[in-house]
Amino acid sequence: MGPTPGLPAYAELRCVSTFSFLLGASQPEELIERAKTMGYSALALTDECSMAGIVRAHVAAQRVGLKLLVGSQFRVQVQEGDEPSPFDLVVLARNLNGYGNLCEFITALRRNAPKGTYRLCLQDLATAVLDDCVVVASPLRGATPAQLLGLARWLLARFTGRCWLGVELLRQLDDEMWLYRLREASDLSAIPLVAVGDVYMHVRSRKPLLDVMTATRIGKPLTECGLELQVNAERHLRTRLRLSQTFPTDLLAQTLQVAERCTFSLDELKYQYPDEVVPSGETPSSYLRRITYEGAGRRWPDGAPAKVQSQIEHELELIAELKYEHYFLTVYDIVAFARSRHILCQGRGSAANSVVCYCLGVTEVDPARMSVLFERFI
């Protein structure tokens, strides 16, 4: 379903899946398919301090033709005396460099905390390298006007030109007053407001499951969870009609501005092998061919059998077709270094199915004495 005339275009910028353990109640694929059905322009999967669901979301987004924004969200703690109150921060990768920085940020947080947890303080965020990322900060309800302004000014100093204040309107009694206070902070700091859904599920019918997950997470019987449970089922992917009735037009339009800044796709990821393994004046293909035949000369001083020569050409042709030359040259470089330092180094397993690996000294199984299936190794 594409955009419907008369309904505002919208990109969901804050959404968790089941990969946010016991927090999200829908699979990444369900969220993507629902967003496409609702005619959303894009959806950001922002699991909490995690990228675990991104691959599934990417595959689903490619299948249905929806733009996926890659990101994560965090609860930021503050120390007593800090101007802002605790807030939630969504970080979205703009490009490949931003994605790398965000992944390093998540890794550092996870490594510095007990397994399955993380802790992010305002001071840690101040020194984090999040270049080429955009951020959406969602203050927690109950923050005072002074705290909201303190957060806005802090964001302005740290993420100039790439930050927004997130507005979540979930049909609560203080929605209008909350929006008014955020408008004030925005006017005094020049940080724009943007609509965010803070989505936990793709459809409202997942609310009972969400309640059970909440009870499991906090370790209480469902009947004793009280206000720990969501007060309603608004944290789902709402229709654009419902969104237009909930959010001011300018806040919906800002979601598209954020989405346009984020162009990264997982399709950009690929192995990056070192260029130093190829000598000056050679191409990866020519160098691999040369050292393979030099190795063949050492393996068969009296000349390689015709069967072996035919297998070498077959393997080199397939390696060139798949552009795997750098992989073989990198492994060869590692093996050569290990051998030069008298470090035990031996290729094993399916690598024995490669004559090229034998010629390079990676393996020691003579392929002339066995039936080689190079495709199994590849």
Secondary structure, DSSP 8 states (H G I E B T S, - for coil): ----TTS---EE--B--TTSTTT--S-HHHHHHHHHHTT-SEEEE--BT--TTHHHHHHHHHHHT-EEEEEEEEEEE--TT-SS--EEEEEEE-SHHHHHHHHHHHHHHHHTSSTT---EEHHHHHH---TTEEEEEEE-TT--HHHHHHHHHHHHHHSTTSEEEEE---S-TTHHHHHHHHHHHHHHH---EEE---BSBSSGGGHHHHHHHHHHHHTS-GGG-GGGS-SSS-SB---HHHHHHHS-HHHHHHHHHHHHH----GGG------GGGS-TT--HHHHHHHHHHHHHHHH-TT---HHHHHHHHHHHHHHHHHT-HHHHHHHHHHHHHHHHTT------GGGGG-HHHHHHTS----GGGS---HHHH-
